[in-house]
């Protein structure tokens, strides 16, 4: 599991390069530039949670309560769920009128992925 409040960068996000490129494409949707998207992440609470195949129920139970609640929020109220290159799904849950949100990037082999595909 990987959790960040910072704009993700290829050197810190543990996913293949093609997955990162596709993810970044989706994160930039709705913004005229990457600089504006980065500024948004600084100004408005935005979170990215990455779940890998090994992040099963036991690992999620060990996560902080707020991370567990954030994952559950996205599973309960996804704005969208899209496939991402490299066998991942990306879901977004928005929790405020100003657009604060949680991106959940889940590998298809992670047990949680089934909950996103059941929508």
BALOBA-1460 file (C-alpha; in Angstrom, 3 decimals):
// residues 119
<rec num="1" residu="x" x="0.000" y="0.000" z="0.000"/>
<rec num="2" residu="x" x="1.187" y="3.460" z="-0.873"/>
<rec num="3" residu="x" x="-0.562" y="6.659" z="0.282"/>
<rec num="4" residu="x" x="0.320" y="10.233" z="-0.636"/>
<rec num="5" residu="x" x="-1.161" y="13.698" z="-0.338"/>
<rec num="6" residu="x" x="1.462" y="14.983" z="-2.782"/>
<rec num="7" residu="x" x="1.226" y="15.127" z="-6.547"/>
<rec num="8" residu="x" x="2.546" y="11.710" z="-7.588"/>
<rec num="9" residu="x" x="5.837" y="11.480" z="-9.430"/>
<rec num="10" residu="x" x="7.296" y="8.558" z="-11.339"/>
<rec num="11" residu="x" x="10.261" y="8.215" z="-9.003"/>
<rec num="12" residu="x" x="8.157" y="7.709" z="-5.858"/>
<rec num="13" residu="x" x="5.037" y="5.905" z="-7.078"/>
<rec num="14" residu="x" x="5.855" y="2.174" z="-7.234"/>
<rec num="15" residu="x" x="4.132" y="1.313" z="-10.527"/>
<rec num="16" residu="x" x="5.434" y="0.536" z="-14.021"/>
<rec num="17" residu="x" x="6.245" y="3.541" z="-16.215"/>
<rec num="18" residu="x" x="3.345" y="2.899" z="-18.611"/>
<rec num="19" residu="x" x="0.938" y="2.718" z="-15.665"/>
<rec num="20" residu="x" x="2.247" y="6.014" z="-14.310"/>
<rec num="21" residu="x" x="1.871" y="7.667" z="-17.729"/>
<rec num="22" residu="x" x="-1.746" y="6.537" z="-18.041"/>
<rec num="23" residu="x" x="-2.498" y="7.545" z="-14.435"/>
<rec num="24" residu="x" x="-1.031" y="10.994" z="-15.015"/>
<rec num="25" residu="x" x="-3.207" y="11.398" z="-18.119"/>
<rec num="26" residu="x" x="-6.309" y="10.841" z="-15.961"/>
<rec num="27" residu="x" x="-5.068" y="13.101" z="-13.162"/>
<rec num="28" residu="x" x="-4.587" y="15.927" z="-15.646"/>
<rec num="29" residu="x" x="-8.108" y="15.690" z="-17.093"/>
<rec num="30" residu="x" x="-9.957" y="18.912" z="-16.457"/>
<rec num="31" residu="x" x="-6.813" y="20.996" z="-15.986"/>
<rec num="32" residu="x" x="-5.231" y="23.200" z="-18.662"/>
<rec num="33" residu="x" x="-1.704" y="22.343" z="-17.468"/>
<rec num="34" residu="x" x="0.227" y="20.101" z="-15.123"/>
<rec num="35" residu="x" x="1.241" y="23.151" z="-13.081"/>
<rec num="36" residu="x" x="-2.405" y="23.958" z="-12.409"/>
<rec num="37" residu="x" x="-3.142" y="20.339" z="-11.485"/>
<rec num="38" residu="x" x="-0.205" y="20.331" z="-9.052"/>
<rec num="39" residu="x" x="-1.388" y="23.609" z="-7.533"/>
<rec num="40" residu="x" x="-4.856" y="22.150" z="-7.075"/>
<rec num="41" residu="x" x="-3.364" y="19.212" z="-5.142"/>
<rec num="42" residu="x" x="-1.567" y="21.698" z="-2.892"/>
<rec num="43" residu="x" x="-4.648" y="23.869" z="-2.327"/>
<rec num="44" residu="x" x="-7.422" y="21.271" z="-2.075"/>
<rec num="45" residu="x" x="-6.955" y="18.063" z="-0.060"/>
<rec num="46" residu="x" x="-6.375" y="15.362" z="-2.664"/>
<rec num="47" residu="x" x="-5.135" y="11.885" z="-1.849"/>
<rec num="48" residu="x" x="-3.810" y="8.972" z="-3.889"/>
<rec num="49" residu="x" x="-3.949" y="5.451" z="-2.455"/>
<rec num="50" residu="x" x="-2.257" y="2.595" z="-4.321"/>
<rec num="51" residu="x" x="-3.233" y="-0.999" z="-3.558"/>
<rec num="52" residu="x" x="-1.085" y="-3.801" z="-4.960"/>
<rec num="53" residu="x" x="-1.942" y="-7.526" z="-5.282"/>
<rec num="54" residu="x" x="-0.502" y="-8.296" z="-1.848"/>
<rec num="55" residu="x" x="-2.763" y="-5.721" z="-0.157"/>
<rec num="56" residu="x" x="-5.406" y="-8.147" z="1.047"/>
<rec num="57" residu="x" x="-7.827" y="-7.894" z="3.963"/>
<rec num="58" residu="x" x="-5.114" y="-8.497" z="6.568"/>
<rec num="59" residu="x" x="-2.963" y="-5.629" z="5.282"/>
<rec num="60" residu="x" x="-5.966" y="-3.306" z="5.045"/>
<rec num="61" residu="x" x="-6.930" y="-4.100" z="8.643"/>
<rec num="62" residu="x" x="-3.449" y="-2.973" z="9.709"/>
<rec num="63" residu="x" x="-3.813" y="0.368" z="7.905"/>
<rec num="64" residu="x" x="-4.717" y="3.459" z="9.873"/>
<rec num="65" residu="x" x="-8.438" y="3.874" z="10.518"/>
<rec num="66" residu="x" x="-8.636" y="7.017" z="8.397"/>
<rec num="67" residu="x" x="-7.029" y="5.211" z="5.424"/>
<rec num="68" residu="x" x="-9.501" y="2.348" z="5.828"/>
<rec num="69" residu="x" x="-12.378" y="4.847" z="5.854"/>
<rec num="70" residu="x" x="-11.007" y="6.649" z="2.788"/>
<rec num="71" residu="x" x="-10.736" y="3.408" z="0.822"/>
<rec num="72" residu="x" x="-14.255" y="2.435" z="1.848"/>
<rec num="73" residu="x" x="-15.567" y="5.866" z="0.830"/>
<rec num="74" residu="x" x="-14.209" y="5.443" z="-2.705"/>
<rec num="75" residu="x" x="-15.630" y="1.920" z="-2.895"/>
<rec num="76" residu="x" x="-19.043" y="3.162" z="-1.740"/>
<rec num="77" residu="x" x="-19.192" y="6.406" z="-3.750"/>
<rec num="78" residu="x" x="-17.003" y="6.251" z="-6.862"/>
<rec num="79" residu="x" x="-17.414" y="9.139" z="-9.295"/>
<rec num="80" residu="x" x="-15.814" y="6.917" z="-11.914"/>
<rec num="81" residu="x" x="-13.843" y="3.707" z="-12.300"/>
<rec num="82" residu="x" x="-11.552" y="3.383" z="-15.329"/>
<rec num="83" residu="x" x="-8.999" y="0.785" z="-16.382"/>
<rec num="84" residu="x" x="-5.368" y="1.895" z="-16.297"/>
<rec num="85" residu="x" x="-2.527" y="0.393" z="-18.313"/>
<rec num="86" residu="x" x="-0.667" y="-2.347" z="-16.459"/>
<rec num="87" residu="x" x="-3.682" y="-4.178" z="-14.966"/>
<rec num="88" residu="x" x="-4.917" y="-1.415" z="-12.670"/>
<rec num="89" residu="x" x="-8.224" y="0.311" z="-12.009"/>
<rec num="90" residu="x" x="-8.499" y="3.965" z="-11.041"/>
<rec num="91" residu="x" x="-11.450" y="5.191" z="-9.014"/>
<rec num="92" residu="x" x="-12.203" y="8.645" z="-7.654"/>
<rec num="93" residu="x" x="-14.322" y="9.575" z="-4.671"/>
<rec num="94" residu="x" x="-15.101" y="13.275" z="-4.170"/>
<rec num="95" residu="x" x="-15.950" y="14.261" z="-0.613"/>
<rec num="96" residu="x" x="-16.412" y="18.044" z="-0.653"/>
<rec num="97" residu="x" x="-18.105" y="20.759" z="-2.676"/>
<rec num="98" residu="x" x="-14.691" y="22.266" z="-3.465"/>
<rec num="99" residu="x" x="-13.654" y="19.010" z="-5.142"/>
<rec num="100" residu="x" x="-11.454" y="17.406" z="-2.502"/>
<rec num="101" residu="x" x="-11.087" y="13.787" z="-3.423"/>
<rec num="102" residu="x" x="-9.455" y="10.422" z="-3.061"/>
<rec num="103" residu="x" x="-7.954" y="8.611" z="-6.027"/>
<rec num="104" residu="x" x="-7.762" y="4.857" z="-5.513"/>
<rec num="105" residu="x" x="-5.394" y="3.017" z="-7.860"/>
<rec num="106" residu="x" x="-5.917" y="-0.738" z="-7.441"/>
<rec num="107" residu="x" x="-4.108" y="-3.595" z="-9.146"/>
<rec num="108" residu="x" x="-6.598" y="-6.017" z="-10.714"/>
<rec num="109" residu="x" x="-5.181" y="-8.881" z="-8.613"/>
<rec num="110" residu="x" x="-5.817" y="-7.047" z="-5.341"/>
<rec num="111" residu="x" x="-8.910" y="-8.476" z="-3.595"/>
<rec num="112" residu="x" x="-10.429" y="-4.954" z="-3.394"/>
<rec num="113" residu="x" x="-10.481" y="-4.686" z="-7.211"/>
<rec num="114" residu="x" x="-13.511" y="-6.999" z="-7.330"/>
<rec num="115" residu="x" x="-15.516" y="-4.427" z="-5.366"/>
<rec num="116" residu="x" x="-14.779" y="-1.798" z="-8.015"/>
<rec num="117" residu="x" x="-15.780" y="-4.054" z="-10.889"/>
<rec num="118" residu="x" x="-19.074" y="-5.026" z="-9.221"/>
<rec num="119" residu="x" x="-20.417" y="-1.471" z="-9.695"/>
